[in-house]
Amino acid sequence: MNKEELKEKYGKERVPHQWRGTDFISTMVCTFFGSGMSPKAPGTMGSLAAAIVAYPMAILFSKADFATFQIENFAFNSCFLLAAIIVFFAAIPFVKKAMDDTKTEDPGWIVIDEVCGIFMAFAFVAPATLLAQPWLLAVGFGLFRFFDILKPLGIHKFESFPGAWGVMADDLLGGIYAGILLAALTLAL
């Protein structure tokens, strides 16, 4: 994204408590249980909440026999992959309803897309690796935020998908890119 596009996207006037224009369930889903209600950097707060939740998820997933699968030297986390896909498709109707109710288009307080992206990033790392090296959670968070904010490598084009699909799709792709770099980092260790 160039400077003008960044200014247009992130320079929007913030309407406090805009989420109150929709129902409670949609608000809780879209704000990831309130993390998107932060007046400053709601996307970062939603991503941080997802990264924090990812650690206990990795503990739970490490006990599952089917959690990790190998392709060549890469160890993938099928549980985080499944979580990202479930969040992606389950969130679409809630995001659509919230945007329709509040008459907004991709407002900052909708952070369930960041949750999906964070889970997708961690799908590229085995749960045992995340538990053995928890600093990878911070690296994954940072990589995802990089791709989510700057939207390089075609991520920006995914925003043009209609409605809630565009809100969710760009973060899913950003999570894939962050996950690829995270996997490459774990291979280098």
Disulfide bonds with the S-S distance in Angstrom:
none
